[in-house]
Amino acid sequence: MRKIVIYPAEILKEKTGEIKSVDKKLLVEIEDLKKILKNGDNAAGLAAPQIGLNKRFFGSKELGKGDVKVFINPKIEKIYGEKVYPKLIDENKKEEDFLEGCLSFPGFFGTVKRFLKIEVSWQEIEKGKLVTKNKILDGFEAIVWQHESDHLEGIVFIDHIKEENGKFFKDIAGKMEKWNLFETFK
């Protein structure tokens, strides 16, 4: 079974190529990714490069179900609105920053600007063939899609944090402490 690749592994900075056909090897790789993601603590998505594969697919957990859906050759077809720092709003209507994390950066979190609504397309395997699907995603699902799509382009979330001068934290014994990204990941 494959393991999650930790930054600064080179594969995390490589752009993946399009998957053109389905074979037994791809099916096994997809099952490996699904198992790793399903068993991941605090894991919402996982891209093929994060398990050492230079392949264009990722998985995400379906909200409320825990099942893993796999997206092959995913594309963002349309964006709605502007990129923003997503916020969480509690029952008292208090806002706080949504902190994005990544399984390839254990214990690190930060603020990343994302589109809150996107239209996407991808391929799924049906009867051994790649079949194209599409959907409009919003909120958390849109954020996860963008994060995992970035992995397929060789982009990691700290790239955005550096570019946007976002906030960066390390989870130390369950407490988020502000951290110097530039000192940690040069």
C-alpha positions as CSV (number, residue, x, y, z in Angstrom):
1,M,0.0,0.0,0.0
2,R,1.2,3.5,-0.9
3,K,1.8,6.1,1.7
4,I,1.2,9.9,1.8
5,V,4.2,11.8,0.3
6,I,5.4,14.7,2.6
7,Y,6.6,18.1,1.3
8,P,9.3,18.9,-0.1
9,A,9.0,15.6,-2.2
10,E,9.7,16.6,-5.8
11,I,6.5,14.9,-7.1
12,L,4.4,17.5,-5.3
13,K,5.8,20.2,-7.6
14,E,5.3,18.3,-10.9
15,K,2.4,18.9,-13.3
16,T,0.5,15.7,-14.1
17,G,-0.4,14.5,-17.6
18,E,-3.9,13.6,-18.8
19,I,-5.2,10.0,-18.3
20,K,-6.2,8.7,-21.7
21,S,-7.2,5.1,-21.0
22,V,-8.2,2.7,-18.2
23,D,-6.0,-0.3,-17.3
24,K,-5.7,-2.6,-14.3
25,K,-2.8,-0.6,-12.9
26,L,-4.9,2.6,-12.8
27,L,-7.7,0.8,-11.1
28,V,-5.4,-0.5,-8.4
29,E,-3.9,3.0,-7.9
30,I,-7.4,4.5,-7.6
31,E,-8.4,1.9,-5.0
32,D,-5.1,2.7,-3.1
33,L,-6.0,6.4,-3.0
34,K,-9.5,5.7,-1.9
35,K,-8.4,3.5,1.0
36,I,-5.8,6.0,2.2
37,L,-8.2,8.9,2.0
38,K,-11.1,7.0,3.7
39,N,-8.8,6.1,6.6
40,G,-7.2,9.6,6.8
41,D,-7.9,11.6,10.0
42,N,-9.2,15.1,9.2
43,A,-8.9,14.3,5.5
44,A,-11.2,15.8,2.9
45,G,-9.3,15.1,-0.3
46,L,-6.2,13.4,-1.7
47,A,-4.5,13.8,-5.1
48,A,-2.5,11.1,-6.9
49,P,0.8,13.0,-6.5
50,Q,0.3,12.9,-2.7
51,I,0.7,9.1,-2.9
52,G,3.7,9.3,-5.3
53,L,1.8,9.0,-8.6
54,N,2.2,11.4,-11.5
55,K,-1.4,10.9,-12.6
56,R,-4.2,13.3,-13.2
57,F,-6.8,12.2,-10.6
58,F,-7.9,13.0,-7.1
59,G,-10.4,11.8,-4.6
60,S,-12.6,13.6,-2.1
61,K,-14.9,12.4,0.7
62,E,-18.6,12.9,0.0
63,L,-20.1,15.3,2.5
64,G,-21.9,13.5,5.3
65,K,-21.3,10.1,3.8
66,G,-17.5,9.4,4.2
67,D,-17.5,7.6,0.8
68,V,-14.7,8.6,-1.6
69,K,-15.5,9.9,-5.1
70,V,-12.7,9.9,-7.6
71,F,-12.3,12.6,-10.3
72,I,-10.1,11.8,-13.3
73,N,-8.8,14.6,-15.6
74,P,-10.7,17.3,-13.6
75,K,-11.1,20.8,-14.9
76,I,-12.6,24.0,-13.6
77,E,-14.9,25.1,-16.5
78,K,-16.3,28.3,-14.9
79,I,-15.8,30.4,-11.8
80,Y,-18.3,32.6,-10.1
81,G,-17.4,35.7,-8.1
82,E,-14.0,36.7,-6.8
83,K,-11.4,34.8,-4.9
84,V,-11.9,35.4,-1.2
85,Y,-10.6,34.1,2.1
86,P,-13.4,31.6,3.1
87,K,-14.9,32.1,6.6
88,L,-16.6,29.8,9.0
89,I,-19.7,31.2,10.8
90,D,-20.7,29.6,14.1
91,E,-24.2,29.4,15.6
92,N,-23.7,32.8,17.2
93,K,-22.9,34.3,13.8
94,K,-19.3,34.8,14.8
95,E,-16.9,34.6,11.8
96,E,-13.5,33.1,11.8
97,D,-10.9,32.2,9.1
98,F,-11.3,28.9,7.4
99,L,-7.9,27.2,7.7
100,E,-6.9,25.0,4.9
101,G,-4.6,22.0,5.7
102,C,-2.9,19.4,3.6
103,L,-2.0,15.8,4.3
104,S,1.4,16.4,2.7
105,F,2.0,19.2,5.3
106,P,1.0,17.4,8.6
107,G,0.2,19.9,11.4
108,F,0.3,23.0,9.2
109,F,-2.7,25.2,8.2
110,G,-3.3,28.5,6.6
111,T,-5.6,31.0,4.9
112,V,-5.9,30.6,1.1
113,K,-8.1,32.7,-1.2
114,R,-10.5,30.5,-3.1
115,F,-13.6,30.8,-5.3
116,L,-16.7,29.8,-3.4
117,K,-18.6,28.6,-6.5
118,I,-17.2,26.8,-9.5
119,E,-18.5,24.7,-12.4
120,V,-16.4,21.6,-13.0
121,S,-16.0,18.7,-15.3
122,W,-14.2,15.4,-14.8
123,Q,-14.2,11.8,-16.0
124,E,-15.3,8.6,-14.2
125,I,-14.8,5.0,-15.1
126,E,-18.0,3.3,-16.4
127,K,-17.7,-0.2,-17.9
128,G,-14.0,0.3,-18.4
129,K,-14.3,3.6,-20.3
130,L,-13.8,7.2,-19.3
131,V,-17.1,9.1,-19.2
132,T,-17.3,12.9,-18.8
133,K,-19.5,14.4,-16.0
134,N,-20.0,18.0,-14.8
135,K,-21.5,19.8,-11.8
136,I,-21.6,23.1,-10.0
137,L,-19.9,23.1,-6.6
138,D,-20.0,25.6,-3.9
139,G,-18.6,26.2,-0.4
140,F,-16.5,23.5,1.1
141,E,-16.8,21.2,-1.9
142,A,-15.5,24.0,-4.2
143,I,-12.6,24.7,-1.8
144,V,-11.5,21.0,-1.7
145,W,-11.8,20.7,-5.5
146,Q,-9.5,23.7,-6.0
147,H,-7.0,22.4,-3.4
148,E,-6.8,19.0,-5.0
149,S,-6.8,20.4,-8.6
150,D,-3.8,22.5,-7.6
151,H,-1.9,19.4,-6.7
152,L,-2.3,18.1,-10.2
153,E,-0.7,21.3,-11.5
154,G,2.3,21.0,-9.1
155,I,0.9,23.8,-6.8
156,V,0.7,23.3,-3.0
157,F,-1.3,25.4,-0.6
158,I,1.7,27.2,0.8
159,D,2.4,28.6,-2.6
160,H,-0.9,30.5,-2.3
161,I,-0.2,31.6,1.3
162,K,3.2,32.9,0.2
163,E,1.8,34.8,-2.8
164,E,-1.1,36.2,-0.9
165,N,0.8,36.8,2.3
166,G,-1.9,34.8,4.1
167,K,-1.9,33.6,7.7
168,F,0.0,30.4,8.5
169,F,-0.3,28.2,11.6
170,K,1.2,25.1,13.2
171,D,-1.0,22.8,15.3
172,I,0.9,22.3,18.5
173,A,-0.8,20.0,20.9
174,G,-4.3,21.0,19.6
175,K,-3.6,24.7,19.7
176,M,-3.1,26.8,16.5
177,E,0.0,28.9,16.9
178,K,1.0,31.5,14.3
179,W,4.1,30.3,12.4
180,N,6.6,31.8,10.1
181,L,6.0,30.1,6.7
182,F,9.1,31.6,5.2
183,E,11.4,30.2,7.8
184,T,9.7,26.8,7.8
185,F,9.4,26.2,4.0
186,K,12.0,28.2,2.1
